[in-house]
């Protein structure tokens, strides 16, 4: 039997990649897409934006955590052998050349290609006098009233600078020759790229080959008009800078009398987190860098000198341009035929389980499931977990409607969903106003499972209907995240889901479940049992095979169990989009393990765990990645796919074609680097996501 004590023999630094360095390699794959000349121009711009957004969050959470460890004088190495200082040094060594590459591409490839498409990002000295006049008028009317120049002198302290805000550091000179430092924040509520044509002719928004779209950076226009903010003074020079703060909330739930109020207060404190990165434009003079460094209480290692526009994540706005020729052909999710018929949800689900694969299949049936339950007079109760629901959630509105119709509605709203806390607090309050029973989860645990339970009174008695998913109840992300959702009336699964809700909303010490694997209760132990079973099957039948698809693989115990399975001869295929700390293809350790990652048009978000089990195949789906946080500090579920038809569909389409992908997949090497999985000789090109789009559009079932 696989137990942690027996697996500790694998706990050696060489057997684990550093989590943060492997994340950097994941973001390098995003950068590769940004540099991929085979992609349409606006798709590459989208990936540039994603690369920088990813990097911002990485510094706000992961790098800030390492720097907190340094401040706490923690020098113990992690399981991969690196101390926090060594990890930080290695991260900077990898990231800085990537930044040079992406900015060079922006300057030498992307902007010239935009010019060819009559979409230019220009400088103020290259536009006409007439255009300049219109822009100055626009500045005076729309921008000037929003700006607040902040001085820094003995009577006025160094101004507070908010997270991810772009600013101008300015040197001004009085008539008597005195020089002073000032700061002007570039307002985040205004677009970073200003469309000159729309400013001059507000109604002319259509862009095509015959219409020039000319943009300028907001900060350029503000800098060009700084004398308006400092009348009677000379603006000597101005340079851009941008800071990143530690935004990882420290939540001591056991000290909170009211969790909602406590998290609201923590969110307010987030903006005052310590500075972990300072980005400055290339030509900023040293005295300005020194002024910022001293007052932001950072050191030279926290500084990134940027040769180009700061905060390039904002260029995602260009993707909204109505230029279909510069984008991928749009894909519209297909409607599952079962739900196109007149038959009711309930009669369909009584006959069979139904799997939905987003974004290839529409998310509408999930919304309709809640809508129908809210409006059906025979429905007695609805219970649901909400993690990231989005700003304008139809699902929440139907839950409110259900409560107003006097149904029992219980919702767990996870207030600790990182960066969605404010949105979730808003919805929690709205639900409570409507009389919904709202709970915020368990102390010390984040609820990440995705479950809906509908209880209905029928002729034969009370019947339960369940929807379980790998992804959030969010119609927006369902259009570009790949996820799997299962509708079922399986009595054992429904009973398990009821008991998980009891665990979340009341007091329950349930330690075993009929079919679900539930974290932190039994998921880790049960998963180890399943891996151990595959090892035993392989010893008897020599056909062991595991295929696991997930976002991240970090947990050292489960990684060690995979090494044990590989050593026993079990073939293991891992499809890990993001972080993978397992070292593959090492003789004597992991020669039977192959790790690949797919970065494509959609974000690979679904988790599927396949066990060959000597031909008695099993597949579990769920919300959890194989990380300590998911297994030990979150409420998660894995649910089995009992329908052979659905199981075969997942295996033959999603998993098998993920393993065949030789266009968007990369193979992880024992060095920690990824290599593109390019077709060999005349091998057929297979792009998993393109194949699935075509499959769903042409399938007889659709």
VENQUI-V395844 format. One record per pair of residues at least 4 apart in sequence whose C-alpha atoms are under 6 Angstrom apart, sorted by the first residue. I is the first residue (numbers start at 1). J is the second residue. D is the distance in Angstrom with one decimal. If there is no record, write none. Layout:
i-><I;I>
j-><J;J>
d-><D;D>
This chain:
i-><7;10;13;13;13;15;16;16;16;16;17;17;18;19;22;23;26;30;34;34;34;40;40;41;42;42;42;43;46;47;49;49;50;52;53;58;59;59;60;60;60;60;61;64;64;66;69;70;75;76;77;77;77;78;82;82;92;104;105;106;107;114;114;115;115;118;119;119;120;120;121;121;122;138;139;139;140;149;149;150;150;151;152;152;152;152;152;163;163;164;164;165;166;166;166;167;167;167;167;167;168;168;168;168;169;169;169;170;170;170;170;170;171;171;171;171;172;172;172;172;172;173;173;173;173;173;174;174;192;192;193;193;193;193;194;194;195;195;196;196;197;198;207;227;239;240;241;241;242;242;243;243;244;244;244;245;245;245;245;246;246;247;253;277;277;278;279;279;279;280;280;281;281;282;282;282;286;289;292;293;293;333;333;333;334;334;335;335;337;349;353;353;354;354;355;355;356;356;357;357;357;358;358;358;359;359;359;359;365;368;371;372;373;374;374;378;378;379;379;380;380;380;381;381;381;381;381;382;382;382;383;383;383;383;383;384;384;384;385;385;385;385;386;387;388;389;389;390;400;400;402;403;403;403;409;410;410;410;411;412;412;412;413;414;415;415;416;417;424;431;432;445;445;446;447;447;448;448;449;449;449;450;450;451;451;452;452;453;453;454;454;455;455;456;456;457;457;458;465;466;466;467;467;468;468;469;469;470;470;470;470;470;471;477;480;481;481;481;482;482;482;483;483;496;501;502;503;503;516;516;517;517;517;518;518;518;518;519;519;519;519;520;520;522;523;534;534;535;537;538;538;538;544;545;545;545;545;546;546;546;547;547;547;547;548;548;548;548;549;549;549;549;550;550;550;551;551;551;552;552;552;552;552;553;553;553;554;554;555;555;555;556;563;563;565;566;566;566;571;572;573;573;574;575;575;575;576;577;577;583;584;584;584;584;585;585;585;586;586;587;595;595;596;596;596;597;597;598;598;599;600;607;607;608;608;609;609;610;610;611;611;612;613;619;619;620;620;620;621;621;622;622;624;624;628;629;630;644;648;649;650;651;651;652;653;654;657;657;658;661;661;661;661;662;662;662;662;663;665;666;666;666;666;667;667;668;668;669;669;679;687;691;695>
j-><560;560;79;80;81;583;80;581;582;583;80;581;80;581;579;579;578;51;44;47;48;326;327;326;319;326;327;327;316;51;313;316;54;313;313;62;63;64;64;245;246;247;248;246;276;84;74;74;83;83;81;82;83;82;86;87;96;108;109;110;111;119;120;119;120;212;213;214;214;215;215;216;216;142;143;144;144;183;184;182;183;182;156;157;158;181;182;244;245;243;244;242;186;241;242;184;185;186;240;241;183;184;239;240;183;238;239;181;182;183;237;238;180;181;236;237;179;180;234;235;236;177;178;179;233;234;178;233;217;218;215;216;217;218;215;216;214;215;214;215;201;202;211;231;284;281;279;280;278;279;277;278;275;276;277;273;274;275;276;273;274;270;443;302;303;303;303;304;305;305;306;305;306;305;306;307;290;293;296;297;298;360;361;362;361;362;361;362;702;353;487;488;486;487;485;486;484;485;361;483;484;478;482;483;478;479;480;482;369;372;398;376;379;398;402;456;457;455;456;407;455;456;407;408;409;454;455;409;453;454;409;410;411;452;453;411;451;452;411;412;450;451;413;414;472;473;474;474;431;434;407;407;409;436;436;436;437;438;438;438;439;440;440;440;421;424;421;421;428;436;436;633;634;634;634;635;635;636;623;636;637;468;469;467;468;466;467;465;466;464;465;463;464;462;463;461;462;462;489;487;488;486;487;485;486;484;485;483;484;606;622;623;483;481;602;602;603;605;604;605;606;605;606;513;505;506;507;508;638;639;523;637;638;522;523;636;637;523;631;635;636;631;632;526;527;544;613;565;541;542;543;544;570;570;571;572;612;572;610;611;572;573;574;610;574;608;609;610;575;576;607;608;576;607;625;576;577;578;576;578;579;580;625;580;626;627;581;627;626;627;628;560;589;590;570;570;590;592;592;593;593;594;595;595;596;597;597;597;598;670;590;593;594;670;590;591;593;590;591;591;667;668;666;667;668;665;666;664;665;664;664;621;622;620;621;619;620;618;619;617;618;617;617;640;641;638;639;640;638;639;637;638;630;636;632;633;634;648;652;653;654;655;656;656;657;658;661;688;688;665;686;687;688;677;678;679;686;687;677;674;675;676;677;674;675;673;674;673;674;683;691;695;699>
d-><5.8;5.8;5.7;4.1;4.8;5.9;5.0;5.2;5.4;5.8;5.8;4.4;5.4;5.8;5.6;5.1;5.6;6.0;4.4;4.8;5.3;5.1;5.3;5.4;5.6;5.5;5.6;5.7;5.6;6.0;3.9;5.6;5.9;5.1;5.5;5.3;4.6;5.9;5.7;5.8;4.8;5.4;5.5;5.3;5.9;5.5;5.2;5.7;5.5;5.7;5.0;4.8;4.0;5.7;5.7;5.8;6.0;5.8;5.1;4.8;5.8;4.9;5.9;5.2;4.9;5.0;4.7;5.8;4.9;6.0;4.6;5.5;5.5;5.6;4.8;5.8;5.1;5.9;4.8;5.5;5.2;4.4;5.4;5.8;5.3;5.6;5.7;5.2;5.3;5.4;5.2;5.7;5.5;5.9;4.6;5.6;4.3;5.4;5.6;5.4;5.6;5.2;5.4;4.6;4.9;5.5;5.3;5.8;5.0;5.9;5.9;4.3;5.7;4.9;5.5;5.5;5.6;5.4;5.6;4.5;5.4;5.9;5.5;4.4;5.7;5.1;5.3;5.1;5.8;5.0;5.9;5.7;4.8;5.9;5.3;5.3;5.8;4.6;5.5;5.6;5.8;4.3;5.5;5.8;5.8;5.7;5.5;4.4;5.9;5.0;5.7;4.6;5.8;5.8;5.0;5.4;5.4;4.3;5.4;4.8;5.5;5.2;5.9;4.9;6.0;4.8;5.8;4.7;5.9;5.1;6.0;5.8;5.0;5.4;5.3;5.1;6.0;6.0;5.8;5.9;5.3;4.9;4.8;4.9;4.8;5.6;5.9;5.3;5.8;5.9;5.6;4.8;5.7;5.1;5.7;4.6;5.8;5.1;5.4;5.9;4.8;6.0;5.2;5.1;5.6;4.8;5.9;5.7;5.9;5.8;5.5;5.7;5.9;6.0;4.2;5.6;5.3;5.9;4.2;5.5;5.6;5.4;5.5;4.4;5.6;5.9;5.1;4.9;5.7;4.7;5.8;4.8;5.7;5.7;5.0;4.9;5.7;4.4;5.7;4.7;5.8;5.6;4.9;5.2;5.8;5.5;4.6;5.8;6.0;5.8;5.6;5.2;5.9;5.8;5.3;5.9;4.5;5.9;5.0;5.8;4.9;5.6;5.3;5.6;5.2;5.8;5.9;5.7;6.0;5.3;5.1;5.0;4.9;4.6;5.5;4.6;5.8;5.6;5.6;4.5;5.7;5.8;5.3;5.9;4.8;5.6;5.1;5.8;4.7;5.7;5.1;5.9;4.7;5.6;5.2;6.0;4.5;5.7;5.0;5.7;5.4;5.5;4.5;5.6;5.3;5.7;4.1;5.6;5.6;5.5;4.7;4.4;5.5;5.6;4.9;5.6;4.7;5.9;5.2;5.2;5.7;5.7;4.4;6.0;6.0;5.3;5.9;4.8;5.8;5.1;4.7;5.5;5.0;5.5;4.9;5.7;4.6;4.9;5.3;5.2;4.9;5.5;4.8;5.9;5.9;5.7;5.8;5.7;5.8;4.3;5.3;4.5;4.7;5.7;4.7;5.8;5.3;4.8;5.7;5.1;6.0;4.8;5.8;5.0;5.0;5.9;4.5;6.0;4.6;5.9;5.3;5.1;5.1;4.5;5.8;5.3;4.9;5.3;5.8;5.3;4.7;5.8;5.6;4.7;5.0;6.0;5.3;4.8;5.8;4.5;5.2;6.0;5.8;5.6;5.4;5.0;5.6;5.2;5.2;4.7;6.0;5.2;4.7;6.0;5.1;5.6;5.1;4.7;5.7;5.5;5.3;5.5;5.9;5.6;4.9;4.0;5.9;4.9;5.0;5.0;6.0;5.5;5.4;4.5;5.9;5.4;5.3;5.5;4.3;5.9;6.0;5.8;5.9;5.8;4.7;5.4;5.1;5.9;4.5;5.8;5.2;4.6;5.4;5.9;5.6;5.8;5.3;4.4;5.4;5.4;5.7;4.3;5.7;6.0;5.6;4.8;5.1;5.9;5.8;5.8;5.3;5.0;5.9;5.2;5.6;6.0;6.0;5.7;5.6;5.9;4.9;5.1;5.4;5.0;5.1;5.5;5.6;5.2;5.6;5.8;5.3;4.4;5.0;5.3;5.3;6.0;4.5;5.6;5.8;5.5;5.9;6.0;5.6>
